[in-house]
Amino acid sequence: MAKILIWMSPEPGHILPTLKIARDLQMRGHSVIYHTCLALHQQLRNLGFECHPLLEPTDEALSPNGLFSTTQSSKNWYQALVTRFNNDRVLAYSAISDDITAAAIATDADLVLIDSLMNYLYGIKVDCSIKPEISVGFIQTNLPFIIFGKNMARSPRLLQRADRTIILCPKEFEIDDFKIESGCYAEASIYLDRSETYFPWEWLVPNRQLIYCSFGSQCSLYTEAIDLFRSLLAVAKRMPDYQFIISAGPYFHDLDAIIASFPNCKAFANIPQTSLLARAAAMISQGGLGSIKECLYFGVPMLVIPFVNDQPLNAARVRHHGLGISLSPGNVTVEGLHSEINRLLKDREISSRVKRMREIFQAREKGQFGVTMCEEILVHRRARSL
């Protein structure tokens, strides 16, 4: 059996989608080692994985609760790293590459899986010339989007290694202009067990529809988020027969005093998202692929309010497949939000399409395609450094 080292950008949106594949690899008899910040080691060890320390001393940039936190962003970690290298980003990213290579050698890894987006954006890689028998693969937790004015799906760098890139999303959710023809589309790889996060389940009223809102692990970067949360509170006041849950991240304290007067709404800094989605009638999200995949796995229609990066294109994917509605964050009003939530809840076409996509996602999840792809990379020993 093989030793497999995983390096992903140190944030929940990049690490969480890999946990299912990592666990499946262990069930096949492989050893999985996460190369990541010390702040995340204990939680990963609690989940049964080995860990190897990443570059030091940058770990103070993440809290010990970072793995399941919506208050953390990898932006803090990268900024701390760049500062360490006198604000020389090229040198900092080169140091990450050297560090991954050193970790692969130190752990005697047979296969190294690294974050595809970080390879694409910053050229982070594994130098196999030092130990040519190491196989290298890539994990892509996002679908292609427009970067630097170019379609990522047509990138020569990505296409050159497409057969070694495990895309953590069923291909049925993609749209034609961004489909990677030779790409290895796997399952959604949803990590269902988030039991570490507290939630007062007794507050939920049986048979009352739940509307859930979260703007993801990068919530702290969106200045519009607090106003959108306040608009949602105004909507909740108009919909007393529904229950609303807001995962507010760092904005929790801003809402705490206001929300006390709302009997049908609660806000939390962090919540067990997958457990809530299993009960939700609709979700309002920023359009991160992780949340979208979880909604589709549980059959939850979406209202997407995209901010940056891949989110606008993910919102377009949701619209294209008829799985929900999208709004621009700059154009959201209380009236408009109220109207669109009601439309989402009542639209039978959206409900029907979401159910069909749920069947696809749940069937793909049972197939363990990602593990099979990892083993194929090992067999073929595709140890090229890109």
BAZA-22442 format. One record per atom (N, C-alpha, C): y, z, x; residue in one letter. Coordinates in steps of 0.02 Angstrom, whole numbers, padded with zeros to 5 digits, always signed. Layout:
# residues N
YZXA;...
This chain:
# residues 386
-00060+00000+00042M;+00000+00000+00000M;+00063+00000+00043M;+00119-00020+00015A;+00180-00032+00054A;+00230+00025+00049A;+00273+00029+00100K;+00332+00073+00098K;+00392+00029+00080K;+00427+00050+00028I;+00483+00010+00002I;+00547+00051+00003I;+00597+00026+00040L;+00662+00059+00046L;+00711+00024-00001L;+00747+00064-00041I;+00795+00036-00089I;+00865+00060-00071I;+00911+00012-00062W;+00981+00028-00053W;+01022-00007-00107W;+01056+00035-00147M;+01102+00009-00197M;+01169+00042-00189M;+01222+00008-00212S;+01288+00039-00212S;+01283+00108-00246S;+01311+00161-00215P;+01300+00229-00239P;+01339+00246-00302P;+01318+00218-00358E;+01349+00233-00423E;+01296+00226-00477E;+01305+00260-00533P;+01253+00260-00585P;+01235+00190-00610P;+01285+00147-00620G;+01272+00080-00647G;+01229+00037-00602G;+01225+00053-00538H;+01183+00013-00492H;+01116+00047-00478H;+01115+00114-00477I;+01053+00149-00460I;+01008+00158-00521I;+01036+00179-00577L;+00994+00193-00636L;+00948+00135-00657L;+00972+00072-00656P;+00927+00018-00676P;+00867+00008-00630P;+00870+00036-00569T;+00814+00027-00523T;+00760+00080-00531T;+00774+00133-00569L;+00728+00189-00571L;+00661+00171-00604L;+00663+00130-00656K;+00600+00111-00689K;+00556+00070-00642K;+00587+00021-00609I;+00547-00020-00562I;+00520+00023-00506I;+00562+00069-00481A;+00539+00114-00427A;+00480+00156-00450A;+00483+00180-00511R;+00427+00220-00537R;+00364+00177-00547R;+00374+00115-00572D;+00317+00070-00580D;+00285+00053-00513D;+00326+00046-00461L;+00299+00033-00395L;+00256+00092-00371L;+00280+00153-00385Q;+00240+00212-00367Q;+00173+00213-00404Q;+00175+00193-00467M;+00113+00193-00507M;+00063+00141-00480M;+00088+00090-00445R;+00044+00041-00414R;+00020+00065-00345R;+00042+00124-00324G;+00020+00152-00261G;+00068+00143-00203G;+00126+00113-00214H;+00175+00104-00161H;+00217+00167-00152H;+00246+00174-00093S;+00292+00229-00078S;+00363+00203-00083S;+00406+00238-00121V;+00475+00217-00132V;+00523+00267-00100V;+00569+00242-00060I;+00619+00284-00027I;+00688+00257-00044I;+00731+00300-00071Y;+00800+00281-00084Y;+00844+00298-00024Y;+00881+00248-00001H;+00928+00257+00054H;+00997+00266+00022H;+01019+00329+00014T;+01080+00340-00024T;+01114+00405-00002T;+01170+00421-00034C;+01211+00479-00017C;+01172+00544-00027C;+01186+00592+00016L;+01155+00658+00010L;+01168+00689-00058L;+01225+00675-00088A;+01243+00704-00152A;+01195+00684-00207A;+01158+00629-00198L;+01112+00605-00248L;+01039+00621-00232L;+01027+00649-00173H;+00958+00659-00151H;+00918+00706-00197H;+00948+00762-00216Q;+00909+00811-00254Q;+00887+00784-00321Q;+00933+00749-00355Q;+00913+00720-00419Q;+00858+00668-00411Q;+00863+00626-00360L;+00812+00576-00349L;+00745+00608-00330L;+00748+00661-00290R;+00686+00697-00273R;+00656+00729-00335R;+00698+00755-00379N;+00674+00784-00441N;+00637+00732-00484N;+00655+00669-00475L;+00623+00615-00511L;+00561+00589-00475L;+00546+00619-00416G;+00484+00602-00382G;+00491+00551-00326G;+00553+00537-00304F;+00564+00487-00251F;+00582+00520-00185F;+00562+00488-00131E;+00585+00508-00065E;+00656+00483-00053E;+00692+00514-00007C;+00761+00494+00007C;+00772+00492+00082C;+00818+00448+00102H;+00839+00443+00172H;+00915+00442+00172H;+00948+00482+00215P;+01021+00489+00211P;+01059+00427+00231P;+01111+00413+00193L;+01156+00358+00206L;+01209+00380+00256L;+01255+00337+00271L;+01308+00352+00319L;+01343+00418+00303L;+01358+00456+00354E;+01394+00519+00348E;+01462+00511+00383E;+01512+00550+00367P;+01514+00604+00317P;+01552+00581+00254P;+01523+00539+00214T;+01557+00512+00155T;+01535+00544+00090T;+01488+00589+00092D;+01457+00613+00030D;+01503+00656-00012D;+01556+00684+00017E;+01601+00723-00023E;+01637+00680-00074E;+01633+00614-00067A;+01665+00569-00115A;+01628+00567-00182A;+01566+00591-00184L;+01528+00592-00247L;+01510+00664-00263L;+01508+00680-00328S;+01488+00747-00348S;+01412+00752-00348S;+01385+00814-00345P;+01312+00822-00348P;+01281+00797-00413P;+01321+00787-00464N;+01296+00763-00529N;+01307+00689-00538N;+01318+00653-00483G;+01339+00584-00488G;+01290+00537-00520G;+01224+00549-00516L;+01175+00501-00540L;+01180+00490-00615L;+01193+00543-00653F;+01198+00537-00725F;+01269+00547-00750F;+01317+00537-00707S;+01386+00552-00723S;+01425+00491-00744S;+01469+00499-00794T;+01516+00446-00811T;+01584+00459-00781T;+01589+00509-00737T;+01653+00524-00706T;+01657+00499-00635T;+01603+00468-00611Q;+01602+00448-00541Q;+01605+00372-00533Q;+01635+00350-00480S;+01639+00279-00464S;+01624+00271-00390S;+01589+00217-00373S;+01575+00205-00302S;+01639+00187-00264S;+01693+00175-00300K;+01757+00160-00268K;+01777+00217-00221K;+01763+00279-00242N;+01780+00337-00200N;+01739+00335-00135N;+01675+00319-00142W;+01632+00318-00084W;+01653+00264-00035W;+01666+00204-00060Y;+01685+00149-00016Y;+01752+00162+00018Y;+01799+00192-00020Q;+01864+00207+00010Q;+01857+00258+00066Q;+01814+00309+00055A;+01802+00358+00108A;+01772+00326+00169A;+01726+00279+00158L;+01694+00244+00214L;+01744+00201+00252L;+01784+00164+00216V;+01834+00120+00248V;+01884+00162+00288V;+01904+00219+00260T;+01949+00264+00295T;+01918+00288+00361T;+01854+00302+00359R;+01819+00324+00419R;+01823+00272+00475R;+01824+00208+00455F;+01828+00153+00504F;+01899+00126+00509F;+01947+00171+00505N;+02018+00154+00515N;+02041+00096+00472N;+02017+00097+00409N;+02037+00047+00358N;+02017-00025+00376N;+01968-00031+00421D;+01941-00096+00438D;+01880-00110+00394D;+01890-00149+00341R;+01836-00160+00292R;+01778-00199+00322R;+01794-00248+00364V;+01741-00288+00395V;+01696-00243+00437V;+01727-00198+00475L;+01689-00152+00517L;+01648-00104+00474L;+01678-00081+00419A;+01643-00034+00375A;+01581-00066+00343A;+01588-00127+00319Y;+01531-00161+00286Y;+01478-00180+00338Y;+01500-00196+00398S;+01452-00210+00452S;+01412-00146+00468S;+01447-00089+00466A;+01413-00025+00479A;+01361-00010+00426A;+01374-00029+00363I;+01324-00019+00311I;+01262-00061+00326I;+01272-00124+00345S;+01216-00167+00363S;+01175-00137+00419S;+01209-00114+00472D;+01174-00084+00529D;+01136-00021+00507D;+01167+00017+00462D;+01136+00079+00438D;+01073+00065+00398D;+01074+00013+00356I;+01015-00005+00316I;+00959-00028+00363I;+00976-00069+00412T;+00926-00091+00460T;+00895-00032+00497T;+00937+00015+00519A;+00912+00074+00555A;+00866+00115+00510A;+00885+00121+00446A;+00844+00159+00398A;+00777+00125+00387A;+00777+00058+00384A;+00714+00021+00375A;+00667+00034+00432A;+00694+00035+00493I;+00653+00048+00552I;+00629+00121+00554I;+00675+00167+00538A;+00658+00239+00541A;+00605+00257+00490A;+00605+00225+00432T;+00556+00241+00380T;+00494+00198+00384T;+00494+00151+00432D;+00438+00105+00440D;+00426+00065+00376D;+00481+00041+00346A;+00477+00006+00283A;+00443-00063+00290A;+00404-00081+00240D;+00375-00148+00237D;+00421-00195+00198D;+00458-00167+00150L;+00503-00207+00108L;+00567-00168+00099L;+00624-00202+00107V;+00689-00173+00093V;+00720-00212+00035V;+00738-00175-00017L;+00773-00204-00074L;+00845-00182-00073L;+00892-00230-00069I;+00962-00210-00065I;+01001-00239-00124I;+01058-00210-00135D;+01101-00227-00191D;+01127-00299-00184D;+01107-00342-00230S;+01125-00413-00226S;+01201-00424-00228S;+01235-00386-00271L;+01308-00396-00278L;+01344-00377-00214L;+01320-00324-00180M;+01352-00303-00118M;+01339-00354-00062M;+01282-00387-00065N;+01269-00441-00018N;+01315-00500-00032N;+01323-00516-00095Y;+01365-00573-00114Y;+01438-00560-00097Y;+01463-00501-00115L;+01534-00487-00106L;+01553-00472-00033L;+01510-00433+00001Y;+01530-00407+00066Y;+01483-00427+00123Y;+01431-00465+00108G;+01386-00488+00160G;+01340-00433+00186G;+01334-00378+00150I;+01289-00324+00172I;+01217-00350+00173I;+01181-00336+00228K;+01116-00367+00236K;+01071-00323+00279K;+01010-00348+00291V;+00963-00315+00337V;+00950-00364+00394V;+00957-00340+00455D;+00946-00383+00513D;+00872-00380+00533D;+00834-00429+00510C;+00762-00428+00522C;+00743-00451+00592C;+00790-00475+00631S;+00773-00497+00699S;+00748-00439+00742S;+00769-00378+00722I;+00748-00319+00760I;+00675-00303+00745I;+00656-00313+00682K;+00587-00300+00662K;+00568-00354+00612K;+00547-00413+00635P;+00536-00471+00592P;+00484-00461+00537P;+00439-00412+00544E;+00388-00404+00493E;+00414-00371+00430E;+00477-00347+00430I;+00506-00318+00370I;+00523-00374+00320I;+00501-00367+00258S;+00520-00413+00206S;+00585-00389+00174S;+00625-00435+00150V;+00689-00418+00119V;+00693-00451+00051V;+00711-00411+00001G;+00724-00435-00066G;+00790-00408-00091G;+00811-00433-00148F;+00876-00413-00176F;+00867-00393-00249F;+00903-00341-00268I;+00903-00320-00338I;+00972-00334-00367I;+00973-00370-00421Q;+01036-00388-00454Q;+01041-00352-00520Q;+01086-00303-00524T;+01094-00263-00585T;+01147-00293-00632T;+01177-00348-00612N;+01225-00383-00654N;+01201-00455-00664N;+01226-00487-00715L;+01217-00559-00722L;+01275-00594-00689L;+01267-00657-00667P;+01321-00692-00632P;+01386-00695-00672P;+01442-00691-00637F;+01506-00698-00669F;+01553-00734-00621F;+01616-00739-00639I;+01665-00775-00598I;+01694-00728-00546I;+01685-00744-00483I;+01713-00705-00427I;+01752-00752-00382I;+01814-00733-00368F;+01857-00775-00325F;+01863-00846-00354F;+01862-00851-00421G;+01870-00915-00454G;+01808-00958-00454G;+01751-00931-00432K;+01689-00970-00427K;+01634-00939-00469K;+01593-00982-00497N;+01535-00960-00535N;+01482-00934-00487N;+01469-00869-00491M;+01421-00837-00446M;+01352-00870-00450M;+01334-00896-00509A;+01268-00926-00518A;+01260-00990-00477A;+01316-01019-00454R;+01313-01080-00413R;+01326-01066-00339R;+01328-01003-00321S;+01342-00985-00252S;+01285-01006-00205S;+01299-01042-00151P;+01246-01061-00104P;+01209-01000-00076P;+01246-00945-00064R;+01214-00885-00037R;+01163-00858-00087R;+01181-00855-00151L;+01135-00829-00201L;+01077-00877-00211L;+01091-00942-00215L;+01038-00990-00228L;+00988-00993-00170L;+01013-00981-00109Q;+00969-00983-00051Q;+00915-00929-00054Q;+00932-00873-00086R;+00884-00818-00090R;+00863-00802-00162R;+00873-00850-00207A;+00859-00838-00278A;+00786-00818-00290A;+00740-00846-00250D;+00669-00830-00261D;+00652-00760-00236D;+00698-00727-00202R;+00688-00658-00179R;+00736-00610-00214R;+00769-00633-00267T;+00817-00592-00303T;+00789-00573-00371T;+00780-00509-00382I;+00753-00484-00444I;+00812-00468-00490I;+00819-00507-00543I;+00875-00499-00590I;+00851-00454-00647I;+00882-00395-00652L;+00859-00346-00700L;+00886-00358-00770L;+00865-00414-00798C;+00883-00431-00867C;+00840-00489-00890C;+00813-00487-00951P;+00777-00545-00977P;+00821-00606-00980P;+00793-00664-00963K;+00833-00725-00961K;+00858-00746-01029K;+00828-00720-01082E;+00848-00739-01150E;+00918-00717-01167E;+00946-00669-01130F;+01014-00647-01144F;+01066-00690-01107F;+01045-00729-01059E;+01092-00769-01019E;+01117-00829-01060E;+01174-00857-01037I;+01200-00918-01066I;+01193-00974-01015I;+01189-01036-01038D;+01168-01092-00996D;+01211-01101-00933D;+01276-01095-00938D;+01320-01109-00881D;+01311-01059-00824D;+01279-01002-00837F;+01271-00951-00785F;+01198-00936-00771F;+01154-00978-00795K;+01082-00967-00784K;+01063-00991-00714K;+01026-00950-00678I;+01001-00967-00612I;+00931-00995-00620I;+00924-01060-00612E;+00862-01094-00630E;+00802-01067-00591E;+00812-01051-00528S;+00756-01026-00488S;+00756-00950-00482S;+00798-00918-00523G;+00804-00845-00519G;+00744-00809-00549G;+00731-00750-00523C;+00674-00710-00545C;+00698-00660-00598C;+00702-00682-00659Y;+00724-00638-00714Y;+00667-00590-00731Y;+00681-00526-00726A;+00629-00475-00739A;+00642-00444-00807A;+00619-00383-00817E;+00634-00345-00877E;+00702-00312-00871E;+00725-00280-00924A;+00790-00246-00922A;+00788-00185-00876A;+00729-00157-00866S;+00718-00099-00822S;+00761-00041-00844S;+00748-00016-00904I;+00788+00038-00933I;+00755+00105-00917I;+00794+00150-00890Y;+00768+00217-00875Y;+00780+00261-00936Y;+00726+00280-00969L;+00732+00314-01034L;+00740+00389-01029L;+00720+00420-00975D;+00719+00493-00971D;+00783+00519-00938D;+00831+00540-00980R;+00893+00570-00954R;+00899+00641-00981R;+00845+00677-00979S;+00842+00742-01010S;+00885+00795-00974S;+00909+00779-00914E;+00950+00828-00878E;+01017+00840-00911E;+01041+00793-00952T;+01107+00798-00982T;+01103+00835-01048T;+01145+00887-01055Y;+01145+00928-01116Y;+01176+00891-01175Y;+01148+00902-01234F;+01179+00877-01296F;+01158+00922-01354F;+01205+00941-01398P;+01188+00985-01455P;+01158+00944-01513P;+01095+00930-01510W;+01063+00886-01559W;+01069+00914-01630W;+01075+00979-01636E;+01079+01009-01703E;+01142+00988-01740E;+01192+00962-01703W;+01255+00942-01735W;+01246+00878-01777W;+01199+00835-01758L;+01189+00773-01794L;+01161+00786-01864L;+01192+00755-01913V;+01170+00763-01983V;+01119+00709-01999V;+01059+00728-02021P;+01008+00677-02039P;+01034+00629-02092P;+01015+00566-02085N;+01032+00514-02133N;+01106+00495-02134N;+01144+00520-02086R;+01214+00498-02080R;+01220+00452-02020R;+01248+00393-02029Q;+01251+00343-01975Q;+01295+00367-01917Q;+01271+00353-01856L;+01304+00374-01795L;+01336+00315-01760L;+01400+00322-01743I;+01435+00272-01703I;+01450+00304-01635I;+01427+00271-01583Y;+01431+00298-01515Y;+01478+00256-01472Y;+01521+00289-01433C;+01568+00253-01390C;+01564+00279-01319C;+01558+00233-01272S;+01561+00249-01200S;+01588+00189-01162S;+01630+00202-01113F;+01655+00149-01070F;+01625+00152-01000F;+01566+00182-00994G;+01525+00177-00934G;+01545+00221-00876G;+01509+00213-00821S;+01518+00255-00762S;+01583+00242-00725S;+01616+00185-00739Q;+01680+00169-00706Q;+01739+00185-00751Q;+01727+00226-00802C;+01778+00242-00852C;+01844+00266-00822C;+01839+00302-00767S;+01900+00330-00735S;+01947+00276-00710S;+01923+00215-00703L;+01965+00161-00676L;+02005+00125-00731L;+01990+00138-00794Y;+02021+00101-00849Y;+02078+00142-00879Y;+02139+00123-00864T;+02197+00162-00889T;+02204+00156-00965T;+02176+00103-00994E;+02182+00094-01067E;+02132+00138-01105E;+02084+00168-01070A;+02029+00202-01104A;+02053+00259-01148A;+02099+00301-01123I;+02120+00359-01162I;+02152+00338-01228I;+02192+00285-01228D;+02223+00262-01290D;+02171+00234-01338D;+02120+00201-01311L;+02065+00175-01353L;+02026+00233-01384L;+02013+00285-01346F;+01979+00343-01373F;+02020+00374-01430F;+02085+00379-01421R;+02128+00407-01473R;+02128+00364-01535R;+02127+00298-01526S;+02123+00253-01584S;+02057+00264-01621S;+02004+00275-01583L;+01939+00286-01614L;+01939+00351-01654L;+01974+00402-01630L;+01980+00464-01668L;+02015+00451-01735L;+02066+00410-01734A;+02101+00393-01796A;+02054+00356-01844A;+02011+00313-01816V;+01961+00279-01857V;+01911+00328-01886V;+01889+00375-01845A;+01840+00425-01868A;+01868+00465-01928A;+01933+00478-01926K;+01965+00514-01981K;+01961+00474-02046K;+01961+00408-02040R;+01957+00365-02099R;+01885+00354-02124R;+01837+00375-02083M;+01767+00363-02099M;+01728+00429-02099M;+01745+00475-02146P;+01715+00542-02145P;+01640+00544-02157P;+01612+00489-02185D;+01541+00488-02199D;+01499+00467-02139D;+01532+00452-02083Y;+01498+00432-02021Y;+01509+00486-01969Y;+01465+00488-01919Q;+01474+00532-01862Q;+01491+00490-01801Q;+01536+00517-01759F;+01558+00481-01699F;+01545+00525-01638F;+01517+00495-01586I;+01508+00528-01521I;+01545+00487-01469I;+01587+00520-01429I;+01623+00487-01375I;+01602+00516-01308I;+01577+00473-01264S;+01564+00492-01195S;+01628+00476-01156S;+01669+00527-01146A;+01737+00516-01122A;+01746+00522-01047A;+01694+00544-01011G;+01701+00550-00939G;+01760+00594-00920G;+01802+00571-00874P;+01858+00613-00850P;+01912+00624-00902P;+01910+00586-00957Y;+01959+00594-01010Y;+01939+00646-01062Y;+01883+00679-01050F;+01857+00728-01098F;+01909+00783-01113F;+01940+00809-01061H;+01988+00864-01072H;+02049+00840-01110H;+02068+00777-01103D;+02125+00750-01141D;+02109+00748-01216D;+02046+00740-01234L;+02027+00735-01304L;+02006+00801-01334L;+01989+00849-01292D;+01958+00911-01315D;+02000+00947-01368D;+02064+00955-01356A;+02107+00991-01403A;+02116+00953-01468A;+02121+00886-01463I;+02132+00845-01522I;+02070+00844-01566I;+02012+00838-01535I;+01950+00825-01572I;+01924+00886-01609I;+01950+00944-01592A;+01927+01006-01625A;+01938+01004-01701A;+01987+00965-01724S;+02003+00961-01795S;+01964+00906-01831S;+01919+00872-01795F;+01880+00818-01825F;+01808+00841-01837F;+01789+00856-01898P;+01721+00882-01910P;+01666+00830-01899P;+01684+00765-01899N;+01633+00713-01892N;+01635+00678-01824N;+01667+00710-01775C;+01673+00678-01709C;+01670+00729-01654C;+01634+00712-01600K;+01631+00755-01541K;+01638+00712-01478K;+01667+00741-01425A;+01673+00707-01361A;+01640+00749-01307A;+01612+00715-01257F;+01578+00748-01202F;+01596+00712-01137F;+01591+00749-01081A;+01602+00717-01017A;+01543+00672-00999A;+01482+00694-01015N;+01422+00655-01003N;+01373+00667-01060N;+01333+00617-01076I;+01284+00624-01131I;+01219+00589-01112I;+01164+00606-01146P;+01100+00570-01135P;+01101+00505-01175P;+01127+00452-01144Q;+01143+00391-01182Q;+01083+00359-01217Q;+01028+00352-01182T;+00971+00317-01213T;+00945+00356-01274T;+00946+00422-01270S;+00923+00462-01326S;+00969+00454-01386S;+01034+00448-01373L;+01081+00438-01428L;+01075+00368-01458L;+01065+00318-01415L;+01059+00250-01441L;+00998+00242-01485L;+00947+00281-01474A;+00888+00279-01517A;+00905+00299-01589A;+00963+00332-01598R;+00984+00354-01665R;+01046+00319-01690R;+01078+00279-01648A;+01144+00251-01664A;+01139+00190-01710A;+01191+00183-01752A;+01198+00123-01795A;+01240+00070-01761A;+01283+00090-01713A;+01325+00043-01677A;+01351+00077-01614A;+01368+00035-01563M;+01398+00062-01502M;+01461+00023-01486M;+01511+00061-01463I;+01573+00031-01437I;+01570+00041-01361I;+01572-00015-01323S;+01564-00010-01251S;+01613-00056-01215S;+01615-00049-01149Q;+01658-00090-01107Q;+01624-00155-01087Q;+01560-00162-01104G;+01525-00224-01087G;+01489-00222-01021G;+01475-00162-00995G;+01433-00157-00936G;+01362-00179-00954G;+01329-00213-00909L;+01263-00240-00926L;+01213-00185-00941L;+01217-00128-00907G;+01171-00074-00921G;+01173-00051-00993G;+01233-00039-01019S;+01240-00017-01088S;+01218-00071-01137S;+01235-00134-01122I;+01214-00189-01166I;+01138-00193-01169I;+01104-00188-01112K;+01031-00192-01111K;+01000-00135-01151K;+01029-00075-01145E;+01003-00018-01181E;+01014-00027-01256E;+01071-00054-01276C;+01083-00068-01347C;+01031-00117-01373C;+01017-00169-01336L;+00970-00220-01359L;+00898-00193-01360L;+00882-00150-01314Y;+00815-00120-01314Y;+00805-00078-01376Y;+00857-00043-01399F;+00852+00000-01458F;+00875-00035-01522F;+00898-00098-01517G;+00918-00134-01576G;+00984-00111-01606G;+01033-00097-01563V;+01098-00071-01585V;+01152-00125-01579V;+01184-00144-01634P;+01240-00192-01631P;+01298-00164-01591P;+01338-00208-01561M;+01390-00187-01514M;+01460-00213-01532M;+01509-00170-01521L;+01578-00190-01519L;+01599-00183-01446L;+01612-00238-01413V;+01626-00238-01341V;+01701-00246-01329V;+01728-00200-01289I;+01799-00203-01269I;+01800-00208-01193I;+01798-00268-01165P;+01790-00277-01093P;+01855-00266-01054P;+01848-00238-00994F;+01906-00225-00951F;+01908-00273-00891F;+01858-00269-00847V;+01861-00304-00782V;+01793-00333-00763V;+01794-00368-00706N;+01733-00392-00672N;+01688-00433-00719N;+01625-00413-00726D;+01579-00452-00767D;+01584-00437-00842D;+01625-00388-00860Q;+01627-00366-00929Q;+01650-00420-00978Q;+01705-00458-00964P;+01724-00511-01011P;+01669-00563-01023P;+01634-00582-00970L;+01580-00631-00978L;+01521-00600-01015L;+01507-00536-01004N;+01455-00503-01043N;+01473-00501-01117N;+01537-00490-01131A;+01559-00492-01200A;+01549-00561-01230A;+01561-00613-01190A;+01549-00682-01213A;+01475-00693-01226A;+01431-00664-01185R;+01359-00670-01197R;+01340-00637-01264R;+01369-00579-01277V;+01356-00544-01340V;+01377-00587-01399V;+01437-00617-01394R;+01461-00660-01448R;+01418-00723-01455R;+01400-00753-01398H;+01361-00815-01399H;+01295-00807-01435H;+01262-00750-01424H;+01197-00738-01454H;+01203-00703-01522H;+01264-00691-01545G;+01274-00660-01610G;+01249-00588-01615G;+01259-00550-01560L;+01233-00482-01556L;+01287-00429-01568L;+01348-00452-01580G;+01402-00405-01591G;+01469-00439-01592G;+01521-00400-01584I;+01591-00421-01589I;+01626-00399-01525I;+01679-00434-01505S;+01719-00411-01448S;+01793-00412-01465S;+01829-00367-01433L;+01902-00362-01440L;+01933-00356-01371L;+01992-00382-01362S;+02029-00372-01299S;+02060-00303-01300S;+02054-00265-01244P;+02081-00196-01243P;+02156-00193-01257P;+02193-00246-01239G;+02265-00246-01250G;+02285-00260-01321G;+02237-00282-01362N;+02252-00300-01431N;+02222-00253-01483N;+02194-00197-01461V;+02161-00152-01507V;+02213-00110-01545V;+02208-00109-01611T;+02247-00065-01653T;+02199-00023-01694T;+02224+00030-01723V;+02182+00072-01766V;+02155+00032-01824V;+02199-00008-01855E;+02178-00050-01912E;+02124-00100-01891E;+02137-00133-01835G;+02089-00183-01812G;+02023-00153-01793G;+02024-00096-01759L;+01963-00062-01738L;+01923-00039-01800L;+01958-00012-01848H;+01925+00010-01910H;+01892-00049-01945H;+01928-00104-01950S;+01902-00163-01984S;+01840-00191-01948S;+01843-00196-01882E;+01788-00225-01844E;+01726-00181-01844E;+01735-00115-01842I;+01678-00070-01846I;+01643-00078-01913I;+01682-00082-01966N;+01653-00092-02033N;+01616-00158-02037N;+01646-00211-02009R;+01614-00276-02009R;+01548-00275-01971R;+01549-00242-01913L;+01489-00237-01872L;+01432-00202-01909L;+01449-00149-01944L;+01398-00110-01980L;+01368-00149-02038L;+01406-00195-02067K;+01384-00230-02128K;+01359-00301-02116K;+01367-00328-02056D;+01349-00397-02043D;+01273-00405-02035D;+01241-00436-02085R;+01168-00443-02084R;+01144-00493-02031R;+01186-00543-02017E;+01166-00592-01966E;+01163-00559-01898E;+01213-00518-01881I;+01212-00482-01818I;+01151-00436-01815I;+01139-00400-01869S;+01083-00354-01871S;+01017-00391-01860S;+01009-00449-01891S;+00948-00488-01883S;+00938-00512-01812S;+00992-00537-01782R;+00987-00563-01713R;+00973-00507-01663R;+01004-00449-01674V;+00991-00391-01631V;+00918-00370-01635V;+00890-00371-01693K;+00820-00353-01701K;+00774-00401-01664K;+00790-00466-01668R;+00750-00516-01632R;+00754-00506-01557R;+00815-00492-01532M;+00823-00480-01460M;+00789-00415-01440M;+00789-00366-01484R;+00754-00303-01469R;+00680-00316-01457R;+00650-00358-01497E;+00579-00374-01489E;+00566-00406-01421E;+00612-00451-01400I;+00605-00483-01334I;+00610-00431-01278I;+00661-00389-01283F;+00673-00339-01230F;+00615-00290-01225F;+00591-00266-01281Q;+00537-00216-01279Q;+00472-00247-01253Q;+00460-00310-01271A;+00400-00343-01246A;+00405-00355-01170A;+00464-00376-01146R;+00474-00387-01075R;+00467-00322-01036R;+00490-00267-01065E;+00489-00203-01030E;+00418-00181-01014E;+00370-00200-01055K;+00301-00181-01045K;+00267-00222-00990K;+00299-00278-00971G;+00265-00325-00926G;+00269-00309-00853G;+00314-00264-00832Q;+00321-00245-00761Q;+00330-00307-00716Q;+00374-00352-00738F;+00387-00412-00700F;+00419-00397-00632F;+00464-00347-00631G;+00498-00330-00568G;+00451-00308-00514G;+00401-00267-00532V;+00351-00244-00484V;+00311-00303-00456V;+00292-00348-00501T;+00255-00408-00479T;+00296-00449-00430T;+00361-00456-00443M;+00404-00493-00398M;+00409-00459-00330M;+00415-00393-00330C;+00417-00356-00266C;+00354-00370-00226C;+00297-00368-00258E;+00234-00379-00223E;+00227-00451-00198E;+00256-00498-00235E;+00255-00568-00212E;+00298-00576-00149E;+00355-00542-00147I;+00397-00544-00087I;+00359-00516-00027I;+00323-00462-00039L;+00284-00432+00015L;+00229-00479+00040L;+00195-00511-00006V;+00140-00556+00012V;+00165-00615+00053V;+00221-00643+00032H;+00246-00703+00067H;+00286-00686+00130H;+00302-00621+00139R;+00338-00600+00199R;+00401-00642+00211R;+00441-00648+00159R;+00503-00687+00166R;+00555-00642+00201R;+00552-00639+00265A;+00594-00591+00303A;+00654-00624+00334A;+00691-00663+00294R;+00752-00695+00320R;+00812-00650+00310R;+00857-00651+00356S;+00919-00613+00350S;+00975-00660+00330S;+01009-00642+00275L;+01062-00687+00249L;+01130-00655+00258L;
